[in-house]
Amino acid sequence: MKKIIILILIIVMTSSCVTKKMYQELDDKYNSLKNRNTDLVGENDDLFSNTKDLENTNLKLSKSLDSLKSAKANLLDDVIALEARKNQLEKSYNELSQSSAQELDVKAAEILRLSQELEEKENRLLAENIRLENLKSQLESRSERIEQLESLITAKEEKMQNLKNAISNALQNFEGNGLTVHRKNGKVYVSMENKLLFASGSWNVGANGSNAVKKLASVLRQNKDIEVLIEGHTDNVPYNGGNGITDNWDLSTKRATAIVRILVNGQVDAKQITAAGRGKYLPIGSNTTTQGKAKNRRIEVILSPNLDAISEMLEN
């Protein structure tokens, strides 16, 4: 192209007689050739780009071919392995088919035995599940009863504490003067020494002791569900006072019933009360000392909560 342009220029320069028409034709031809050259350059660039794409595609196809060859090799290995497995299974099947009828019967009997054993175990499991469900139901029922019992016991404990407080308040002028009030094992104990209640050898209650018992009665008649046990106690010195009393046991019983009468006269329900004579057989102090003997000569008023509701719940 450059050679053509130079040739034209030489012709133009060497010829001063070129017509305007010829010049125009040459110029048009030059422009046409120039445009053609531009188109050829563009086509060359496109061909180069397409060549690069084809090379990349060829590279990818080459890699895919290698991958397919590898997969084919793996599949061939799998086919060989499956063929070997197939041959082994056919061999085992043929061997099994050739087993004797006796062996098959043995296997069938074994299968039947195992089936029966399995059925038996399933039945036992079902029975065990039923038993567990029953136990669970019983446990839930017992848990509910235990909660009810605990609630009842708590209420009883609270009631006995309130009773102890009420008795202490009613007898506060006597506490420390031969009278004590305390709780033990869910019960309230009112202990009154003989010096507060009786003269020596007597079962007649003195004025001061009678007043104390009447104040106790004022509390007990408001607690009709409390069980009242009156126990008479003596020291170990033999009774020699006569008056139809045989011994200390007899005297302790007389003293207990004397307290009962004051309580009943104070409108405490007689059905709540029990009298008992303990004699010398339940000392709280030593009978070898004067102080110990004084402690042993006493009346114990033991107040217990009514446990019928709890007993009924335990029995059911």
Secondary structure by P-SEA (a helix, b strand, c coil): caaaaaaaaaaaaacccccaaaaaaaaaaaaaaaaaaaaaaaaaaaaaaaaaaaaaaaaaaaaaaaaaaaaaaaaaaaaaaaaaaaaaaaaaaaaaaaccaaaaaaaaaaaaaaaaaaaaaaaaaaaaaaaaaaaaaaaaaaaaaaaaaaaaaaaaaaaaaaaaaaaaaaacccccccccccccccbbbbbbccccccccccccccaaaaaaaaaaaaaaaacccbbbbbbbbbcccccccccccccaaaaaaaaaaaaaaaaaaaccccccbbbbbbcccccccccccaaaaaaaccccbbbbccaaaaaaaaac
